[in-house]
Amino acid sequence: MELFDIIELKSYVTPLAERLRIAIADAQKRDLLLASPAAVATPHIRRDWTTATDDNAPPDLTLSSSDSVTFRVHQDHLLAASTNEFSKKLSPPQLEKLNVNAANAPTLTLPYPSAVVHILLHVVYKEDGRLRDETPSLADISSAIRALKECGIPSKRSILDSSLLFGIMASHCKLSPLAALEVYTLAASHAPDLHHVAVYASRFLLPLRFSRITDEIAASMGAVYLLRLSQLLVGRTQEFKRLLLPTPQLHKPLPHCDTRVLREAWTLVTAFLMWHATPDVGDATIDGLKDTVIDRIRCKRCNDSFERRFEALKHSWSLVRCTI
């Protein structure tokens, strides 16, 4: 009986269709999970920064946040980190005014909530570790980046790959593609200072459906980064399809094998992969489809060629650029 007689065709295609049905169902479940906002812990606020100095010098300034949380800090650290005297709030005339009105350490009121001031002070004191066990919200991170600029603290230097802020945004990227999209949008809105953050976040956006990008998100990230993301997702999909074009190496016709089974098996599997090509096609999907049909290829030389072609496909796919 020929491989593609009606009865054989049904038994051959059904497992492939079932695998793809399961894959699509899993993707839909993922989308439902992506829509659920991740819980973010309330930050533990460090109020006294005495031990943040090498000599444990006593603080000589109190910062008060917009939600009335106070922080005991050092004027010299704030001034050393700032290029504009902390938005002129610590200029000599302003300091003199604060000292006149204060019995002990003067108090400076900031227009930022305590979570933002907390992040700001970690940058000022160059404490690049984690914020205890919490991950601040992206809204707080965005406000902190704006506060850095307003206070004259160079944001580009403060968000190096080894920095606290980069680590926080990287941890958000790992939560879900939608969280990574928020990070990407935030980074794009602060480009070019945060370009490297956008590049990092883009690798987590491969499973993202482009329809998830609303007009509001597109406007926030801007045309340049929207285009770059589009080119990444569309480009990877097209490149995957291109990698499917070369056929397995065929041997010369033999009495027991004319390579028809190999050619038809490859055509069928690649048709499925072409139709369902996405920017994040994984090795598990490729191997699953290969394993469904490879045992039906009785000729050992054809079987080996089929196997090698899939290994070459996975290797080539792994080399395709996965960031903007």
C-alpha positions in Angstrom: 0.0 0.0 0.0 1.3 3.5 -0.9 2.1 5.9 1.9 -0.5 8.4 0.8 -3.4 6.1 0.1 -6.6 7.4 1.7 -6.5 5.2 4.8 -2.8 5.7 5.3 -3.0 9.4 4.8 -5.6 9.7 7.6 -3.5 7.8 10.1 -0.5 9.8 9.1 -2.0 13.3 9.3 -4.2 12.9 12.4 -1.4 12.8 14.9 0.1 15.9 13.4 -3.2 17.7 13.5 -3.7 16.6 17.2 -0.3 17.9 18.2 -1.0 21.3 16.6 -4.4 21.4 18.2 -2.8 20.9 21.6 -0.1 23.5 20.9 -2.7 26.1 19.9 -4.8 25.3 23.0 -1.7 25.7 25.2 -1.0 29.1 23.5 -4.5 30.2 24.3 -4.1 29.2 27.9 -0.8 31.2 28.0 -2.7 34.2 26.7 -5.2 33.9 29.6 -2.3 33.7 32.0 -0.6 36.7 30.4 -3.7 38.8 31.0 -3.4 38.3 34.8 -1.4 41.1 36.4 1.5 39.9 38.4 1.4 40.6 42.1 4.1 43.0 43.3 5.2 43.1 46.9 5.2 46.3 48.9 8.7 47.5 49.2 10.5 47.4 52.6 11.6 51.0 53.1 15.1 51.6 54.4 14.8 54.9 56.3 18.3 55.2 57.9 21.3 55.3 55.6 23.9 55.6 58.2 25.6 52.3 57.5 25.6 53.0 53.7 28.8 55.1 54.2 32.3 53.6 54.7 32.7 55.4 58.1 29.1 55.1 59.3 28.9 58.9 59.4 25.8 60.2 61.1 23.2 61.5 58.6 22.9 65.3 58.3 19.8 65.6 56.2 16.2 64.2 56.4 14.3 63.6 53.2 10.5 63.5 53.4 8.5 61.8 50.7 5.1 62.8 49.4 3.5 60.1 51.5 5.3 61.4 54.6 7.9 58.8 55.0 11.3 60.2 56.2 14.8 59.1 55.2 18.0 60.0 57.1 20.7 60.6 54.6 24.0 62.5 53.9 24.1 65.8 52.0 27.6 65.1 50.5 26.4 61.8 49.0 23.4 63.4 47.3 25.6 66.3 46.0 28.3 64.0 44.7 25.7 62.0 42.7 24.0 65.0 41.3 25.0 67.4 38.5 22.4 70.0 39.3 22.6 70.2 43.2 19.7 67.8 43.4 17.4 69.9 41.2 18.7 73.0 43.1 17.1 71.8 46.3 20.6 71.4 47.8 22.1 74.6 46.4 24.0 76.7 49.0 21.2 79.3 49.4 18.6 76.5 49.8 20.8 74.6 52.3 21.3 77.8 54.3 17.5 78.3 54.4 17.0 74.7 55.5 19.6 74.9 58.3 18.1 78.1 59.7 14.7 76.5 60.1 16.0 73.2 61.6 17.1 72.5 65.2 18.9 69.3 64.2 19.3 67.8 60.7 17.3 69.9 58.2 14.4 68.3 56.4 13.9 68.4 52.6 10.5 67.5 51.2 10.5 65.7 47.9 7.6 65.4 45.5 8.1 61.6 45.1 6.4 58.7 47.0 8.5 56.7 49.4 9.0 53.8 47.0 10.5 56.1 44.4 12.8 57.8 47.0 13.9 54.4 48.2 15.0 53.4 44.7 16.6 56.8 44.2 18.7 56.4 47.4 19.9 53.0 46.3 21.2 54.6 43.1 22.8 57.5 45.1 24.6 55.2 47.5 25.5 52.9 44.7 23.9 49.9 46.4 23.3 47.7 43.4 21.9 44.7 45.2 18.3 43.6 45.4 15.7 45.7 47.3 15.5 43.1 50.0 13.0 40.5 48.7 10.7 42.7 46.8 10.3 43.8 43.1 9.0 47.4 42.8 6.3 48.0 40.3 7.2 49.3 36.9 5.2 52.5 37.7 7.6 53.2 40.5 10.6 52.4 38.3 9.3 54.8 35.6 8.9 57.5 38.3 12.3 56.7 39.7 13.9 57.2 36.2 12.2 60.6 35.9 13.3 61.5 39.4 16.9 60.6 38.5 16.8 63.0 35.5 15.1 65.8 37.6 17.7 65.4 40.3 20.6 65.5 37.9 21.7 61.9 38.5 22.9 60.5 35.1 20.3 57.7 34.3 22.5 56.0 31.7 25.2 55.3 34.2 22.6 54.3 36.8 21.1 51.6 34.6 24.1 49.6 33.5 23.6 45.9 33.0 25.0 45.3 36.6 22.9 48.0 38.2 19.9 47.6 40.6 17.4 49.3 38.2 18.4 47.0 35.3 18.1 44.0 37.6 14.6 45.0 38.6 13.5 45.5 35.0 15.1 42.2 34.0 13.1 40.4 36.7 9.9 41.9 35.4 10.7 40.7 31.9 10.9 37.1 33.1 7.3 37.3 34.6 5.5 37.2 31.3 5.6 38.6 27.7 3.1 41.3 28.7 5.4 42.4 31.6 8.3 42.4 29.2 6.2 44.6 26.8 5.7 47.1 29.7 9.5 47.1 30.2 10.2 47.5 26.5 7.7 50.4 26.3 9.2 52.0 29.3 12.8 51.7 27.9 11.7 52.9 24.5 10.1 56.0 26.0 13.5 56.8 27.7 15.7 56.1 24.7 18.5 56.3 24.0 19.6 56.1 27.6 17.6 52.8 28.1 18.2 51.4 24.6 20.0 48.4 26.1 17.0 47.7 28.3 14.7 47.6 25.3 17.1 45.2 23.5 17.1 42.9 26.6 13.3 43.0 26.9 12.7 42.3 23.3 14.0 38.7 23.6 11.0 38.0 25.9 8.5 39.4 23.4 8.9 36.6 20.8 5.7 34.8 22.1 3.7 38.1 22.0 0.8 38.5 19.6 1.2 41.8 17.9 -2.5 42.5 18.4 -1.7 42.9 22.1 0.0 46.2 21.4 -2.7 48.8 21.8 -2.7 52.3 20.3 -1.7 53.7 23.7 1.3 51.3 24.1 2.4 52.1 20.5 2.3 55.8 21.2 4.3 55.4 24.4 7.1 53.4 22.8 7.2 55.6 19.7 7.4 54.8 16.0 11.0 53.8 15.9 10.8 51.1 18.6 7.4 49.9 17.4 9.0 49.4 13.9 12.0 47.6 15.4 9.7 45.2 17.4 7.6 44.6 14.3 10.7 43.8 12.2 11.9 41.4 14.9 8.7 39.4 15.0 7.9 39.4 11.3 11.5 38.9 10.4 12.0 35.8 12.6 8.8 34.3 11.2 9.9 34.8 7.6 13.4 33.5 8.4 12.0 30.4 9.9 9.9 29.7 6.8 13.0 30.3 4.7 14.9 27.7 6.7 12.3 25.1 5.8 12.9 25.4 2.1 15.9 23.1 1.6 14.9 19.5 1.4 16.7 16.6 3.1 19.5 15.1 1.1 18.2 12.4 -1.2 20.0 9.2 -2.1 20.0 7.7 -5.6 16.9 5.5 -6.3 17.3 2.0 -5.0 15.2 -1.2 -5.7 13.6 -0.9 -2.3 13.4 2.9 -2.0 12.8 5.7 -4.5 12.9 8.4 -1.7 9.2 9.2 -2.3 8.3 8.5 1.3 11.0 10.9 2.6 10.0 13.6 0.1 6.3 13.4 1.0 7.0 13.2 4.7 9.2 16.3 4.6 6.6 18.1 2.5 3.8 17.3 4.9 5.7 18.3 8.1 7.1 21.5 6.6 3.6 22.4 5.4 2.4 22.2 9.0 5.4 24.3 10.2 5.0 26.9 7.5 1.3 27.3 8.3 1.9 27.7 12.0 5.3 29.5 11.9 5.8 32.0 14.7 8.8 34.0 16.0 9.1 31.7 19.0 8.9 28.2 17.4 10.7 25.9 19.9 12.7 22.8 19.5 10.0 20.8 21.3 7.5 21.7 18.5 9.9 20.8 15.8 10.9 17.5 17.5 7.3 16.6 18.2 6.3 16.8 14.5 9.5 15.0 13.4 8.9 12.2 15.9 5.3 11.8 14.7 6.4 10.7 11.2 10.0 9.6 11.3 9.2 6.0 12.3 7.1 5.7 9.1 10.2 6.2 7.0 11.5 2.6 6.7 14.6 3.2 4.6 17.5 3.8 7.0 19.3 6.2 4.7 16.2 8.3 4.3 15.5 8.1 8.0 19.0 9.3 8.8 18.7 12.1 6.2 15.4 13.2 7.7 16.9 13.3 11.2 20.0 15.3 10.1 17.8 17.8 8.2 15.8 18.5 11.4 19.0 18.9 13.5 20.4 21.3 10.9 17.0 23.2 11.0 17.2 23.6 14.8 20.8 24.7 14.7 20.2 27.3 12.0 17.1 28.6 13.8 19.1 29.0 17.1 21.4 31.4 15.3 18.7 33.7 14.1 18.8 37.1 15.9 16.3 37.1 18.8 16.5 40.8 19.9 15.9 44.1 18.2 
